[in-house]
Each structure stands twice: as structure tokens, then as C-alpha cells.
């Protein structure tokens, strides 16, 4: 039998770079639309985020169009974020590198690798901008990883579709479980933030349609942001409480998602208030004990998606590598004199860890163990 001719490696790499630039254009659509609750399919054509003009195909050529238009819309002349260019270049480079350097047993395995790289890129850029990772990326990633494991069991070095599926689901379960344990432990140790105000600070709780906003001094926070799980509590030492303009005696407040309990003076009883029946609450707070999450559950689901593609060993490696990357960033910023950091998204570090595993995770682990235990 005459063997089936295979494509030259250089042609596969060049094709992967071109394909990656086109996929990068679609990833930009996902990055913009998913966190805003918009469909990635409708409208089917890309449009300017400023004037909503539909972009014709000749202005939507990956990489080239952004450069030729100098990063501006041809109609309204508003700047198009450089992220669009960066995502297309990054996707092209990663796809090309995967095709050129990964020792895959079959070129078909490039397709799950490309899919995972796309998931990593979208999750990273969305988390950096919005501090969330959409379920379409996380749970969708778990489903895609399981599907590829059935179609291409070699992705998990399995010999059957059932074996591939089992290893994929095991990877997702371990990935979810590892970060879930970290989140729960962090909540037990660091789950409360105590703030003592130098002087009584004005607090305003105000309903805005079906939502509510809590304003403390000059800081406004959507009410739901305090109650990620729905069971959190906020405690305050207060004075000068007014509910819908009516003064109410009280020295302490316990907030839950739907209720407020007011401790009456001298500790005699308490008054319960249903927030659904209230439009506005004002008070002056002396101290506040508020809930704090060390990590969002989007990261937990994101690691599950990584595990579905790469297996359970990769999830452990990814968490360890991400922690090292995050610590390194913290040390660098500390040396630069930055003492206080805003909340940091964890997805970029998880992405870095996953890419390190894809490059050659087992060899990195072996080199680390050799360095740590040279007599082993």
C-alpha cells in the first residue's frame, strides 16, 4: 500500500499562523461581547464599538487592517483599542509555535490545542478588563475538552474514547476541586475585612430598579457584589439611621442580601427590615466588617476547563506555576515601590501555567525536582 503523503512541517506551521490570525479576529469578538451579555453570532459581522458601523471585509483583514487604518474606524475616526491587534498577533504566534514545536503524535491534535489556546486568550483578556470569566468559556471549555477527548483519545494518551472521556472528566474534577479548596481555605482565613473609619462616614443604600447600590463615602459598590454566594453578611457600628427619611434608633446593623437587622440601643431587642420594601437607607458608620473573596469561582471553573483538555497533572502544575508567577509579579511591584495593589485577576497567571505545561510541563517538573533533590 502506498503511504499517504503528509504535509511539509513548514506548510503546517505557515497555515497555523494564518489560521491563528483569523481565529484571533473572532476571539476579539468574544472578548468584547461575552462580558457584556451580547451574542457572538448576532450580528454576524463585526462592528465599530463607537459608531456601530458594520465593518466591511476589506477593513477586517486580521492584523493588516488595523495597521493600515492606523487603529481607527474609517467612519467615525475613533481609536480602535490596540488589544485587537495584540490578540490577533498573539493568537497567530501561539498557533504557529504549537504547530512548529509541539511533539504531537498526530497533526489532528493541533485542533484541541488551538481550541484551548483560544479559551486561554479570551479568559485572560476578559478577566483583565472585567474581573470575570464568562461561563461560556469555563463550562463551555469543559464540554469542549470532553468532546475532544472522545474524538481524539490520544489527547490524554488514552487508547479508547471511553478512556479519553474518563481522563478528561477526571482532569476537570481535580482542577475544580484544587481551586475550590483554595477558595474555601482562603475564605476561612482571609474572608473578613475590618474597616475602622477615622470619623463617622456617611453610608447610603439606595434602590435602583431591581438593583441596589451601597455608597460609602465616595465609593459606590453594586449591592450584589458583596453577596457572591448569597449567604455573606456585613456588620456595621452605626449611628443616625434613617429609613426612607424616617429616623430609626440603633447602634449596630447586620446586613444580609435581602434583610437588615438593627440592634437597638442598650442591646434591647432588634428590628428587622426587609430591603425589598425599602428605597433608601442612610446612616453614619464607625466601623464595618465586610466579606472578602480571595478568588472568584470563575477561576475555579477555568481550571476545570484546563483540566478537561490537559489532564489532572496539568491542573496541579498550573496552580503551582500560576502562584509562582503571581508571587513574582508581587515582588517586582514591591521592589518598584508599589505598596498597595488593586484586586488582581488570576486568569493570566493560570494561562501562563497552562501554556508552560503545554510547552513541556513534565520536563519542567523533572528539572525542578532535580534542582531541589540533586541526589534523587
GILINWO-V49704 format. One record per pair of residues at least 12 apart in sequence whose C-alpha atoms are under 6 Angstrom apart, sorted by the first residue. I is the first residue (numbers start at 1). J is the second residue. If there is no record, write none. Layout:
i:j
I:J
I:J
//
This chain:
i:j
13:96
13:99
13:100
16:95
16:96
17:92
17:95
17:96
20:91
20:92
20:95
21:62
21:88
21:92
22:62
24:87
24:88
24:91
25:88
31:122
31:126
63:85
120:351
124:347
124:348
127:345
128:345
131:345
133:298
138:301
138:302
138:305
141:305
142:305
142:308
145:308
145:309
146:165
146:168
149:164
149:165
150:164
150:165
168:308
168:311
169:308
171:307
171:308
171:311
171:312
172:304
172:307
172:308
174:312
175:303
175:304
175:307
175:315
176:300
176:301
176:304
179:300
180:300
183:295
186:294
191:291
191:292
191:293
192:290
192:291
192:292
193:289
193:290
194:288
194:289
195:287
195:288
196:287
197:286
197:287
200:284
200:285
200:286
201:284
201:285
202:217
202:283
202:284
203:215
203:216
203:282
203:283
203:284
204:281
204:282
205:280
205:281
206:279
206:280
207:279
233:255
233:256
234:254
234:255
234:289
234:290
235:253
235:254
235:288
235:289
236:252
236:253
236:287
236:288
237:252
237:285
237:286
237:287
238:251
238:252
238:284
238:285
238:286
239:251
239:284
240:283
240:284
241:282
241:283
242:281
242:282
243:281
244:280
250:262
250:263
250:264
250:265
251:263
251:265
258:275
259:273
259:274
259:275
260:272
260:273
318:350
318:353
318:354
321:353
322:349
322:350
322:353
//
